[in-house]
């Protein structure tokens, strides 16, 4: 899907403080407040490094393969692992105990 207009995101021009405090989005919030809502044409173009078109097609192909392999019970997890590999899943599994311990430490001190 190609962008219809050339409206680059102000995030790309924002300094580190504006990025940290989300100051770069102020104009969009003002426009939303003034109009009451936003249309797709009001949104900024996605930077090319965030475009997920190729990944979307790859996931779609893997999903169709998965539906052919096991039509009764296709697995989205299996299709996703074929698309992205095991790394994101393993990182997520490693983060679960860290987040759990962090939450336990925060709430046990009260």
N, C-alpha and C positions, 0 to 999 in steps of 0.2 A: 504494500500500500504506500504509494508515494504521497508526500505532503502536497496539499493544493496551494499553499502559500509559503512564502519564505519568511517566517517569523521566528528567528532563533530565540532560544530561551535566555532570559537575562541571567540565569544561573551561570552561564558560560562566561559572562563578563564580570560577575560579582567577585568582590574580594573575600578573603577567608572569614571575616567577621559577618559579612552579609550572608554568606553561605551557612555559617554556624547558627545565626539567629533568624534565618529564613527571611531576611530583609528584602531579598531579591524578588519575592513574590507579592510585595505590597501593592504594586500596580494592578495585578490580577485580582487581588482581594477587594480593592477599591471599585474596580469594574463590576465585580460580582455584587457588591453591596448596592451600587448605583442601579444596576439592571434588575437585581433581584434573583438572577440566575445566570449561568454561563452556558454558552453553546460550544460545540466542538471547534468552531471557527475562532473562538476567543482564546483557546489554549495554544501554548507554544509548541513549535516543532520539537520532536524528539531528536536529541543529538545522535549522530550516526553510530557512535559506539554503544548506544543503548538499544539499537534496532534489533528486534528479536525475530525477524522474518524467517531467516534460515533455520533457526532453532525451532520455530513453530512448524515449519514444513517437515523437519526431521522428526519431531514428536508426533505429528499427524501420521506420517508414514509408519513409525513404530507402533502407534496405536492400531492402525489398520492391520499390521502384521500380527499384533497380539490378538485381535479379534478373529483372525483366520486360524491362529494356533489353538486357541481355546474359546470357541464361540459361546459356550455356556457360561463361562466365568472368566472374562478377560480382566487382566490386572493393570490398572493405571500405574501402580508402583513399578511393575516390571517394565512397562513401556518407557516410563520416566528414567529408570536406571539405564536402559539401553540408549536413551538419548543423552543423558548427562554423565553417565558413569557412576561409580560408587562414591566418589569423593564428597559431594554435597550431603548424601545420606549419612556417611560416616561422621562428617563434621557435626551434623545435627545430633546424632546419637552421642557424640562426645560432649556436646553442650548441655544435654539434659541433666547430667549429674551436677555440672557446675552451676547451672541456674537453680537447681533444687537446693544445693548446699547454700548458695547465696541467699535464697529466700528464707531458708531455715535459720541462718545466722541473723538476718535482719529481724525476723519476727520473734526469735527466742530471747532477744535482748530487751524486749518490752515487758 
